[in-house]
């Protein structure tokens, strides 16, 4: 397999080299991409409606969010947003907003494919020495009761057909549909357990892996019996130990790719603790709408996919800047134009410029825009809440989230999966820290909000996950926010 891995690196090297050259002159590269995307814009029905015909008037194209262009996205109709044929629609599963349908063209899928090629080549060349290449790509269960058949079924389908074919000997495959979520869990865990030579796990949220590891631990005897004649005696015995020694169970695991910024940082650190010696690499900034950045080992950061996507950034001064004008240590909101028909589209992401690599800024995702909870005018923002929870020093808990409860006595509840300290003491400290926010303090003093509470449940993460799935979110994509803006009240039943 090592021969095939080296061959793949050789095949991908021209793409990686070309990308590296583009990083040397971000301004020139971005201008070329902007022109290509503008040509698509003026030949679309949307572009004709806007009525802008010169690239010099680019700044007059309206900056939009999904709701502004929703009427231009209609399955079965082409050329509304782009002259290129729509090959499918991918349904988003954002944490806060309603699901959106994003049109995909061959060019847009090529952008995702290029991001993977750059990432893979960098990993093979500069990362751990892969020998088996066995990889699990995240898959969200497609339940039989759901007849909807939109978009992609797993991450590998973002890749071009030739690359999927090349990677097929390395990918762990599962059935496409399942009767229940529990059936999916069992099938996935059995498949992972029998893959002794597993080297790479590519998921989105770190919690996705944690939930399945807990499932294995909880059902270890039953799973071990099912695998008794499919795994070695040594691994059979390892599977029956408590706690299970995960690194011995998958001795060749070298890479876990997952979110590790913003609210996912602590969860990624938890995986680092479970798998010492395994590289836990944060994913770049990637949305259903567009691939934005790619993590590069040699850059020690995430670089923008500047030869496929045109970037603009809104500063705190509300001015809009091109990529090459960004400044180190400053925070910006991202506006993208891509090859699937989205022009000057607010991604809703905030990024921090951490450094420069080959004259191009490296961007770190630090949170979403407008992630604010406002029951009675208190306007709690995600950044403030994250700092409050950090000051509580709840070190033993994997999952923490503040949830607004809009009842007859509105209040906030901090939900955690475990707690060593007295719950009443944590609740008291939480409320005091939240009152450092002027508007929250006023709401508490005037009796508009009741004191904050703390709820502890070992399966809290699972409860919230099930609530989000029931609301139509795709499992593998679910982000677990430090501040929820939607209260899933049934999790408070205990």
NUFIKE-186714 format. One record per residue (C-alpha): residue in three letters; x, y, z. Coordinates in nm, 2 decimals. Example, Ala and Ser with C-alpha at 12.3 -4.5 7.8 and 13.67 -1.06 7.14 Angstrom:
2
KOLDO    r      xx      yy      zz
KOLDO  ALA    1.23   -0.45    0.78
KOLDO  SER    1.37   -0.11    0.71
***
This chain:
494
KOLDO    r      xx      yy      zz
KOLDO  UNK    0.00    0.00    0.00
KOLDO  UNK    0.29    0.23    0.07
KOLDO  UNK    0.37    0.22   -0.31
KOLDO  UNK    0.02    0.34   -0.39
KOLDO  UNK    0.04    0.61   -0.12
KOLDO  UNK    0.37    0.74   -0.28
KOLDO  UNK    0.21    0.72   -0.62
KOLDO  UNK   -0.08    0.93   -0.50
KOLDO  UNK    0.16    1.19   -0.36
KOLDO  UNK    0.34    1.20   -0.70
KOLDO  UNK    0.01    1.25   -0.89
KOLDO  UNK   -0.10    1.53   -0.65
KOLDO  UNK    0.24    1.71   -0.65
KOLDO  UNK    0.17    1.93   -0.96
KOLDO  UNK   -0.15    2.05   -0.81
KOLDO  UNK    0.02    2.13   -0.48
KOLDO  UNK    0.31    2.30   -0.65
KOLDO  UNK    0.07    2.52   -0.85
KOLDO  UNK   -0.12    2.61   -0.54
KOLDO  UNK    0.21    2.70   -0.36
KOLDO  UNK    0.30    2.93   -0.64
KOLDO  UNK   -0.03    3.10   -0.62
KOLDO  UNK    0.04    3.18   -0.25
KOLDO  UNK    0.35    3.38   -0.35
KOLDO  UNK    0.13    3.64   -0.52
KOLDO  UNK   -0.22    3.64   -0.37
KOLDO  UNK   -0.33    3.96   -0.53
KOLDO  UNK   -0.26    3.84   -0.89
KOLDO  UNK   -0.42    3.50   -0.82
KOLDO  UNK   -0.73    3.65   -0.66
KOLDO  UNK   -0.78    3.89   -0.95
KOLDO  UNK   -0.78    3.60   -1.20
KOLDO  UNK   -1.03    3.40   -0.99
KOLDO  UNK   -1.25    3.71   -0.96
KOLDO  UNK   -1.26    3.76   -1.33
KOLDO  UNK   -1.35    3.40   -1.39
KOLDO  UNK   -1.63    3.41   -1.14
KOLDO  UNK   -1.75    3.75   -1.27
KOLDO  UNK   -1.78    3.60   -1.62
KOLDO  UNK   -2.02    3.34   -1.48
KOLDO  UNK   -2.21    3.61   -1.29
KOLDO  UNK   -2.28    3.83   -1.60
KOLDO  UNK   -2.40    3.53   -1.80
KOLDO  UNK   -2.65    3.42   -1.53
KOLDO  UNK   -3.01    3.53   -1.49
KOLDO  UNK   -2.92    3.67   -1.15
KOLDO  UNK   -2.63    3.87   -1.30
KOLDO  UNK   -2.86    4.01   -1.58
KOLDO  UNK   -3.11    4.11   -1.31
KOLDO  UNK   -2.85    4.29   -1.11
KOLDO  UNK   -2.74    4.46   -1.43
KOLDO  UNK   -2.37    4.51   -1.37
KOLDO  UNK   -2.16    4.44   -1.68
KOLDO  UNK   -1.81    4.56   -1.59
KOLDO  UNK   -1.56    4.41   -1.34
KOLDO  UNK   -1.47    4.76   -1.23
KOLDO  UNK   -1.82    4.78   -1.08
KOLDO  UNK   -1.78    4.46   -0.88
KOLDO  UNK   -1.83    4.65   -0.55
KOLDO  UNK   -2.19    4.73   -0.67
KOLDO  UNK   -2.28    4.37   -0.66
KOLDO  UNK   -2.49    4.34   -0.34
KOLDO  UNK   -2.34    4.15   -0.05
KOLDO  UNK   -2.60    3.89    0.04
KOLDO  UNK   -2.69    3.61    0.27
KOLDO  UNK   -2.90    3.30    0.18
KOLDO  UNK   -3.24    3.46    0.24
KOLDO  UNK   -3.15    3.74   -0.01
KOLDO  UNK   -3.10    3.49   -0.30
KOLDO  UNK   -3.33    3.21   -0.19
KOLDO  UNK   -3.57    3.28   -0.47
KOLDO  UNK   -3.29    3.23   -0.73
KOLDO  UNK   -3.23    2.87   -0.60
KOLDO  UNK   -3.49    2.64   -0.75
KOLDO  UNK   -3.42    2.27   -0.80
KOLDO  UNK   -3.48    2.17   -1.17
KOLDO  UNK   -3.40    2.52   -1.31
KOLDO  UNK   -3.05    2.60   -1.44
KOLDO  UNK   -2.88    2.93   -1.53
KOLDO  UNK   -3.05    3.13   -1.25
KOLDO  UNK   -2.73    3.18   -1.06
KOLDO  UNK   -2.48    3.04   -1.30
KOLDO  UNK   -2.46    2.95   -1.67
KOLDO  UNK   -2.31    2.61   -1.57
KOLDO  UNK   -2.54    2.31   -1.52
KOLDO  UNK   -2.64    2.23   -1.16
KOLDO  UNK   -2.55    1.87   -1.10
KOLDO  UNK   -2.72    1.84   -0.76
KOLDO  UNK   -2.83    2.04   -0.45
KOLDO  UNK   -2.66    1.98   -0.12
KOLDO  UNK   -2.87    2.04    0.19
KOLDO  UNK   -2.70    2.22    0.47
KOLDO  UNK   -2.75    2.14    0.83
KOLDO  UNK   -2.64    2.46    1.00
KOLDO  UNK   -2.66    2.47    1.38
KOLDO  UNK   -2.89    2.77    1.40
KOLDO  UNK   -3.06    2.86    1.07
KOLDO  UNK   -3.31    2.65    0.88
KOLDO  UNK   -3.17    2.40    0.63
KOLDO  UNK   -3.06    2.56    0.29
KOLDO  UNK   -3.03    2.41   -0.05
KOLDO  UNK   -2.69    2.49   -0.21
KOLDO  UNK   -2.65    2.43   -0.59
KOLDO  UNK   -2.34    2.24   -0.69
KOLDO  UNK   -2.17    2.26   -1.03
KOLDO  UNK   -1.88    2.05   -1.16
KOLDO  UNK   -1.66    2.35   -1.11
KOLDO  UNK   -1.76    2.39   -0.75
KOLDO  UNK   -1.71    2.02   -0.68
KOLDO  UNK   -1.37    2.06   -0.84
KOLDO  UNK   -1.29    2.33   -0.59
KOLDO  UNK   -1.36    2.08   -0.30
KOLDO  UNK   -1.16    1.82   -0.49
KOLDO  UNK   -0.86    2.05   -0.52
KOLDO  UNK   -0.87    2.13   -0.15
KOLDO  UNK   -0.85    1.76   -0.07
KOLDO  UNK   -0.56    1.71   -0.31
KOLDO  UNK   -0.36    1.99   -0.16
KOLDO  UNK   -0.43    1.86    0.19
KOLDO  UNK   -0.35    1.50    0.11
KOLDO  UNK   -0.02    1.58   -0.07
KOLDO  UNK    0.09    1.79    0.23
KOLDO  UNK    0.00    1.51    0.47
KOLDO  UNK    0.19    1.24    0.28
KOLDO  UNK    0.49    1.46    0.23
KOLDO  UNK    0.51    1.63    0.57
KOLDO  UNK    0.29    1.43    0.80
KOLDO  UNK    0.31    1.09    0.96
KOLDO  UNK    0.44    0.80    0.76
KOLDO  UNK    0.13    0.63    0.63
KOLDO  UNK    0.17    0.26    0.54
KOLDO  UNK   -0.18    0.12    0.51
KOLDO  UNK   -0.38    0.43    0.41
KOLDO  UNK   -0.70    0.29    0.56
KOLDO  UNK   -0.93    0.58    0.61
KOLDO  UNK   -1.28    0.63    0.75
KOLDO  UNK   -1.46    0.93    0.60
KOLDO  UNK   -1.75    1.06    0.80
KOLDO  UNK   -2.09    0.94    0.70
KOLDO  UNK   -2.42    1.06    0.84
KOLDO  UNK   -2.68    0.79    0.86
KOLDO  UNK   -2.95    0.80    0.59
KOLDO  UNK   -3.26    0.65    0.75
KOLDO  UNK   -3.49    0.44    0.53
KOLDO  UNK   -3.79    0.64    0.65
KOLDO  UNK   -3.64    0.95    0.49
KOLDO  UNK   -3.71    0.92    0.12
KOLDO  UNK   -3.54    1.25    0.04
KOLDO  UNK   -3.24    1.19   -0.18
KOLDO  UNK   -3.06    1.52   -0.21
KOLDO  UNK   -2.68    1.58   -0.22
KOLDO  UNK   -2.39    1.37   -0.11
KOLDO  UNK   -2.40    1.07    0.12
KOLDO  UNK   -2.04    1.08    0.26
KOLDO  UNK   -1.73    1.30    0.24
KOLDO  UNK   -1.57    1.10   -0.03
KOLDO  UNK   -1.83    1.21   -0.28
KOLDO  UNK   -1.68    1.56   -0.28
KOLDO  UNK   -1.40    1.41   -0.48
KOLDO  UNK   -1.37    1.36   -0.85
KOLDO  UNK   -1.46    1.01   -0.98
KOLDO  UNK   -1.09    0.92   -1.07
KOLDO  UNK   -0.98    1.01   -0.72
KOLDO  UNK   -1.26    0.81   -0.55
KOLDO  UNK   -1.16    0.51   -0.77
KOLDO  UNK   -0.79    0.55   -0.67
KOLDO  UNK   -0.88    0.58   -0.30
KOLDO  UNK   -1.14    0.30   -0.30
KOLDO  UNK   -0.90    0.03   -0.17
KOLDO  UNK   -0.83    0.26    0.13
KOLDO  UNK   -1.18    0.37    0.22
KOLDO  UNK   -1.39    0.20    0.48
KOLDO  UNK   -1.73    0.15    0.32
KOLDO  UNK   -2.07    0.12    0.49
KOLDO  UNK   -2.42    0.06    0.36
KOLDO  UNK   -2.59    0.38    0.24
KOLDO  UNK   -2.91    0.35    0.44
KOLDO  UNK   -3.01    0.23    0.78
KOLDO  UNK   -3.34    0.15    0.96
KOLDO  UNK   -3.24    0.33    1.28
KOLDO  UNK   -2.96    0.55    1.42
KOLDO  UNK   -2.88    0.26    1.66
KOLDO  UNK   -2.83    0.03    1.37
KOLDO  UNK   -2.59    0.27    1.21
KOLDO  UNK   -2.39    0.30    1.53
KOLDO  UNK   -2.35   -0.07    1.56
KOLDO  UNK   -2.26   -0.12    1.19
KOLDO  UNK   -2.00    0.16    1.21
KOLDO  UNK   -1.85    0.05    1.53
KOLDO  UNK   -1.82   -0.31    1.41
KOLDO  UNK   -1.66   -0.19    1.09
KOLDO  UNK   -1.41    0.03    1.27
KOLDO  UNK   -1.33   -0.25    1.52
KOLDO  UNK   -1.25   -0.51    1.26
KOLDO  UNK   -1.03   -0.26    1.07
KOLDO  UNK   -0.71   -0.33    1.27
KOLDO  UNK   -0.50   -0.13    1.02
KOLDO  UNK   -0.70    0.19    1.05
KOLDO  UNK   -0.47    0.49    1.00
KOLDO  UNK   -0.69    0.79    0.94
KOLDO  UNK   -1.03    0.90    1.08
KOLDO  UNK   -1.18    1.20    0.90
KOLDO  UNK   -1.48    1.34    1.08
KOLDO  UNK   -1.63    1.69    1.15
KOLDO  UNK   -1.72    1.73    1.51
KOLDO  UNK   -1.49    1.55    1.77
KOLDO  UNK   -1.81    1.45    1.95
KOLDO  UNK   -1.90    1.22    1.66
KOLDO  UNK   -1.61    1.00    1.75
KOLDO  UNK   -1.66    1.03    2.12
KOLDO  UNK   -2.01    0.91    2.10
KOLDO  UNK   -1.91    0.60    1.90
KOLDO  UNK   -1.62    0.52    2.14
KOLDO  UNK   -1.87    0.54    2.43
KOLDO  UNK   -2.10    0.30    2.23
KOLDO  UNK   -1.82    0.05    2.19
KOLDO  UNK   -1.73    0.07    2.56
KOLDO  UNK   -2.10    0.03    2.67
KOLDO  UNK   -2.17   -0.26    2.44
KOLDO  UNK   -1.82   -0.41    2.44
KOLDO  UNK   -1.92   -0.77    2.53
KOLDO  UNK   -2.19   -0.79    2.26
KOLDO  UNK   -1.96   -0.63    1.99
KOLDO  UNK   -1.67   -0.86    2.10
KOLDO  UNK   -1.89   -1.17    2.05
KOLDO  UNK   -2.00   -1.06    1.71
KOLDO  UNK   -1.63   -1.00    1.61
KOLDO  UNK   -1.49   -1.31    1.78
KOLDO  UNK   -1.41   -1.49    1.46
KOLDO  UNK   -1.33   -1.17    1.26
KOLDO  UNK   -1.05   -1.02    1.48
KOLDO  UNK   -0.74   -1.16    1.64
KOLDO  UNK   -0.76   -1.31    1.99
KOLDO  UNK   -0.53   -1.03    2.11
KOLDO  UNK   -0.77   -0.76    1.99
KOLDO  UNK   -1.07   -0.96    2.12
KOLDO  UNK   -0.92   -0.94    2.47
KOLDO  UNK   -0.84   -0.57    2.43
KOLDO  UNK   -1.20   -0.50    2.34
KOLDO  UNK   -1.32   -0.66    2.67
KOLDO  UNK   -1.09   -0.44    2.89
KOLDO  UNK   -1.23   -0.15    3.08
KOLDO  UNK   -1.14    0.11    3.00
KOLDO  UNK   -1.06    0.00    2.65
KOLDO  UNK   -0.70    0.10    2.55
KOLDO  UNK   -0.79    0.27    2.22
KOLDO  UNK   -0.44    0.32    2.09
KOLDO  UNK   -0.37   -0.06    2.13
KOLDO  UNK   -0.70   -0.14    1.96
KOLDO  UNK   -0.59    0.07    1.66
KOLDO  UNK   -0.21    0.05    1.68
KOLDO  UNK   -0.16    0.20    1.34
KOLDO  UNK   -0.39    0.50    1.38
KOLDO  UNK   -0.18    0.81    1.29
KOLDO  UNK   -0.43    1.09    1.21
KOLDO  UNK   -0.77    1.22    1.33
KOLDO  UNK   -0.89    1.51    1.12
KOLDO  UNK   -1.17    1.71    1.29
KOLDO  UNK   -1.27    2.06    1.39
KOLDO  UNK   -1.05    2.20    1.66
KOLDO  UNK   -1.12    2.57    1.67
KOLDO  UNK   -1.37    2.78    1.87
KOLDO  UNK   -1.62    2.57    2.05
KOLDO  UNK   -1.46    2.25    1.93
KOLDO  UNK   -1.12    2.32    2.08
KOLDO  UNK   -1.18    2.14    2.41
KOLDO  UNK   -1.34    1.84    2.24
KOLDO  UNK   -1.04    1.80    2.01
KOLDO  UNK   -0.81    1.83    2.31
KOLDO  UNK   -1.01    1.54    2.47
KOLDO  UNK   -0.93    1.32    2.17
KOLDO  UNK   -0.56    1.42    2.19
KOLDO  UNK   -0.57    1.29    2.55
KOLDO  UNK   -0.74    0.96    2.44
KOLDO  UNK   -0.50    0.91    2.16
KOLDO  UNK   -0.15    1.02    2.27
KOLDO  UNK    0.09    1.00    1.98
KOLDO  UNK   -0.18    1.04    1.72
KOLDO  UNK   -0.19    1.36    1.52
KOLDO  UNK   -0.52    1.54    1.58
KOLDO  UNK   -0.53    1.79    1.30
KOLDO  UNK   -0.78    2.07    1.28
KOLDO  UNK   -0.98    2.10    0.96
KOLDO  UNK   -0.97    2.41    0.76
KOLDO  UNK   -1.26    2.64    0.72
KOLDO  UNK   -1.51    2.45    0.52
KOLDO  UNK   -1.88    2.51    0.46
KOLDO  UNK   -2.14    2.34    0.25
KOLDO  UNK   -2.13    2.65    0.03
KOLDO  UNK   -1.76    2.66   -0.03
KOLDO  UNK   -1.42    2.53    0.07
KOLDO  UNK   -1.23    2.83    0.22
KOLDO  UNK   -0.91    2.72    0.39
KOLDO  UNK   -0.69    2.41    0.39
KOLDO  UNK   -0.46    2.31    0.68
KOLDO  UNK   -0.09    2.28    0.58
KOLDO  UNK    0.17    2.12    0.81
KOLDO  UNK    0.45    2.32    0.65
KOLDO  UNK    0.25    2.64    0.69
KOLDO  UNK    0.17    2.56    1.06
KOLDO  UNK   -0.18    2.71    0.98
KOLDO  UNK   -0.47    2.72    0.74
KOLDO  UNK   -0.42    2.89    0.41
KOLDO  UNK   -0.71    3.02    0.19
KOLDO  UNK   -0.80    2.83   -0.13
KOLDO  UNK   -0.73    3.15   -0.32
KOLDO  UNK   -0.70    2.99   -0.67
KOLDO  UNK   -1.06    2.86   -0.65
KOLDO  UNK   -1.25    3.11   -0.44
KOLDO  UNK   -1.26    3.49   -0.44
KOLDO  UNK   -1.24    3.63   -0.09
KOLDO  UNK   -1.34    3.96    0.06
KOLDO  UNK   -1.33    4.05    0.43
KOLDO  UNK   -1.53    4.29    0.63
KOLDO  UNK   -1.34    4.45    0.91
KOLDO  UNK   -1.47    4.58    1.24
KOLDO  UNK   -1.47    4.92    1.08
KOLDO  UNK   -1.73    4.79    0.83
KOLDO  UNK   -1.49    4.84    0.54
KOLDO  UNK   -1.44    4.55    0.29
KOLDO  UNK   -1.09    4.44    0.22
KOLDO  UNK   -0.93    4.20   -0.04
KOLDO  UNK   -0.72    3.91    0.08
KOLDO  UNK   -0.38    4.08    0.02
KOLDO  UNK   -0.48    4.38    0.24
KOLDO  UNK   -0.55    4.18    0.56
KOLDO  UNK   -0.34    4.26    0.87
KOLDO  UNK   -0.20    4.01    1.12
KOLDO  UNK   -0.39    3.97    1.45
KOLDO  UNK   -0.70    4.14    1.32
KOLDO  UNK   -1.05    3.98    1.30
KOLDO  UNK   -1.26    3.98    0.99
KOLDO  UNK   -1.60    3.85    0.86
KOLDO  UNK   -1.58    3.64    0.55
KOLDO  UNK   -1.75    3.72    0.22
KOLDO  UNK   -1.70    3.47   -0.06
KOLDO  UNK   -1.77    3.43   -0.43
KOLDO  UNK   -1.74    3.08   -0.56
KOLDO  UNK   -1.80    2.87   -0.88
KOLDO  UNK   -2.14    2.74   -0.80
KOLDO  UNK   -2.33    3.06   -0.83
KOLDO  UNK   -2.28    3.24   -0.50
KOLDO  UNK   -2.15    3.60   -0.54
KOLDO  UNK   -2.04    3.82   -0.25
KOLDO  UNK   -2.21    3.58   -0.01
KOLDO  UNK   -2.17    3.62    0.36
KOLDO  UNK   -2.04    3.29    0.50
KOLDO  UNK   -2.13    3.39    0.85
KOLDO  UNK   -1.77    3.31    0.97
KOLDO  UNK   -1.53    3.52    1.16
KOLDO  UNK   -1.15    3.46    1.11
KOLDO  UNK   -0.84    3.58    1.28
KOLDO  UNK   -0.52    3.64    1.07
KOLDO  UNK   -0.26    3.44    1.26
KOLDO  UNK    0.04    3.48    1.04
KOLDO  UNK    0.16    3.49    0.68
KOLDO  UNK    0.28    3.20    0.47
KOLDO  UNK    0.44    3.27    0.13
KOLDO  UNK    0.29    3.62    0.13
KOLDO  UNK   -0.06    3.49    0.20
KOLDO  UNK   -0.24    3.53    0.53
KOLDO  UNK   -0.33    3.22    0.74
KOLDO  UNK   -0.68    3.23    0.87
KOLDO  UNK   -0.81    3.07    1.19
KOLDO  UNK   -1.19    3.03    1.24
KOLDO  UNK   -1.29    3.19    1.57
KOLDO  UNK   -1.67    3.17    1.56
KOLDO  UNK   -1.98    3.25    1.38
KOLDO  UNK   -2.14    3.60    1.32
KOLDO  UNK   -2.44    3.71    1.53
KOLDO  UNK   -2.43    3.41    1.76
KOLDO  UNK   -2.62    3.60    2.02
KOLDO  UNK   -2.89    3.49    2.26
KOLDO  UNK   -3.15    3.75    2.35
KOLDO  UNK   -3.45    3.64    2.56
KOLDO  UNK   -3.53    3.98    2.72
KOLDO  UNK   -3.27    4.21    2.58
KOLDO  UNK   -2.96    4.06    2.76
KOLDO  UNK   -2.78    4.00    2.43
KOLDO  UNK   -2.53    3.73    2.54
KOLDO  UNK   -2.26    3.67    2.27
KOLDO  UNK   -2.08    3.35    2.21
KOLDO  UNK   -1.73    3.50    2.28
KOLDO  UNK   -1.84    3.63    2.62
KOLDO  UNK   -2.01    3.30    2.72
KOLDO  UNK   -1.70    3.10    2.62
KOLDO  UNK   -1.49    3.32    2.85
KOLDO  UNK   -1.74    3.28    3.13
KOLDO  UNK   -1.74    2.90    3.10
KOLDO  UNK   -1.36    2.90    3.08
KOLDO  UNK   -1.35    3.09    3.41
KOLDO  UNK   -1.57    2.83    3.58
KOLDO  UNK   -1.28    2.58    3.54
KOLDO  UNK   -1.50    2.28    3.47
KOLDO  UNK   -1.21    2.06    3.37
KOLDO  UNK   -1.36    1.71    3.38
KOLDO  UNK   -1.65    1.78    3.14
KOLDO  UNK   -1.63    1.70    2.77
KOLDO  UNK   -1.95    1.88    2.68
KOLDO  UNK   -2.06    2.22    2.80
KOLDO  UNK   -2.33    2.45    2.65
KOLDO  UNK   -2.54    2.74    2.77
KOLDO  UNK   -2.90    2.72    2.67
KOLDO  UNK   -3.17    2.99    2.69
KOLDO  UNK   -3.50    2.87    2.84
KOLDO  UNK   -3.79    3.09    2.73
KOLDO  UNK   -4.04    2.98    2.99
KOLDO  UNK   -4.27    3.18    3.22
KOLDO  UNK   -3.95    3.26    3.41
KOLDO  UNK   -3.69    3.30    3.14
KOLDO  UNK   -3.34    3.19    3.25
KOLDO  UNK   -3.02    3.02    3.12
KOLDO  UNK   -2.91    2.66    3.19
KOLDO  UNK   -2.56    2.54    3.16
KOLDO  UNK   -2.57    2.17    3.05
KOLDO  UNK   -2.27    1.95    3.11
KOLDO  UNK   -2.21    1.58    3.09
KOLDO  UNK   -2.01    1.55    3.42
KOLDO  UNK   -1.92    1.77    3.71
KOLDO  UNK   -1.69    1.72    4.00
KOLDO  UNK   -1.77    2.04    4.19
KOLDO  UNK   -2.10    2.11    4.37
KOLDO  UNK   -2.37    2.20    4.12
KOLDO  UNK   -2.51    2.48    4.34
KOLDO  UNK   -2.17    2.64    4.37
KOLDO  UNK   -2.11    2.63    3.99
KOLDO  UNK   -2.46    2.77    3.93
KOLDO  UNK   -2.39    3.06    4.17
KOLDO  UNK   -2.05    3.14    4.01
KOLDO  UNK   -2.21    3.11    3.66
KOLDO  UNK   -2.47    3.37    3.74
KOLDO  UNK   -2.22    3.61    3.89
KOLDO  UNK   -1.99    3.58    3.59
KOLDO  UNK   -2.28    3.63    3.35
KOLDO  UNK   -2.37    3.95    3.54
KOLDO  UNK   -2.04    4.10    3.42
KOLDO  UNK   -2.25    4.16    3.10
KOLDO  UNK   -2.43    4.49    3.16
KOLDO  UNK   -2.75    4.39    2.99
KOLDO  UNK   -2.77    4.05    3.16
KOLDO  UNK   -2.71    4.22    3.49
KOLDO  UNK   -2.99    4.47    3.43
KOLDO  UNK   -3.23    4.19    3.33
KOLDO  UNK   -3.14    4.00    3.65
KOLDO  UNK   -3.18    4.31    3.87
KOLDO  UNK   -3.52    4.39    3.72
KOLDO  UNK   -3.64    4.03    3.76
KOLDO  UNK   -3.67    3.97    3.38
KOLDO  UNK   -3.44    3.67    3.41
KOLDO  UNK   -3.42    3.41    3.69
KOLDO  UNK   -3.08    3.29    3.82
KOLDO  UNK   -2.88    3.06    3.59
KOLDO  UNK   -2.90    2.69    3.66
KOLDO  UNK   -2.68    2.39    3.59
KOLDO  UNK   -2.80    2.05    3.47
KOLDO  UNK   -2.58    1.75    3.47
KOLDO  UNK   -2.64    1.43    3.27
KOLDO  UNK   -2.38    1.18    3.14
KOLDO  UNK   -2.57    1.14    2.82
KOLDO  UNK   -2.64    1.51    2.77
KOLDO  UNK   -2.44    1.52    2.44
KOLDO  UNK   -2.65    1.23    2.31
KOLDO  UNK   -2.98    1.40    2.41
KOLDO  UNK   -2.89    1.72    2.23
KOLDO  UNK   -2.77    1.52    1.93
KOLDO  UNK   -3.10    1.34    1.90
KOLDO  UNK   -3.29    1.67    1.93
KOLDO  UNK   -3.09    1.82    1.65
KOLDO  UNK   -3.13    1.51    1.43
KOLDO  UNK   -3.51    1.53    1.49
KOLDO  UNK   -3.50    1.89    1.37
KOLDO  UNK   -3.34    1.78    1.04
KOLDO  UNK   -2.97    1.83    1.11
KOLDO  UNK   -2.72    1.59    0.95
KOLDO  UNK   -2.54    1.40    1.22
KOLDO  UNK   -2.18    1.41    1.10
KOLDO  UNK   -2.20    1.79    1.05
KOLDO  UNK   -2.36    1.89    1.38
KOLDO  UNK   -2.16    2.15    1.57
KOLDO  UNK   -2.21    2.16    1.95
KOLDO  UNK   -2.21    2.53    2.04
KOLDO  UNK   -2.08    2.68    2.36
KOLDO  UNK   -2.40    2.90    2.34
KOLDO  UNK   -2.71    2.77    2.18
KOLDO  UNK   -2.96    3.01    2.04
KOLDO  UNK   -3.24    2.75    2.02
KOLDO  UNK   -3.36    2.58    2.34
KOLDO  UNK   -3.42    2.21    2.30
KOLDO  UNK   -3.66    2.20    2.60
KOLDO  UNK   -3.71    1.82    2.61
KOLDO  UNK   -3.35    1.77    2.74
KOLDO  UNK   -3.45    1.96    3.05
KOLDO  UNK   -3.70    1.69    3.15
KOLDO  UNK   -3.46    1.54    3.40
***
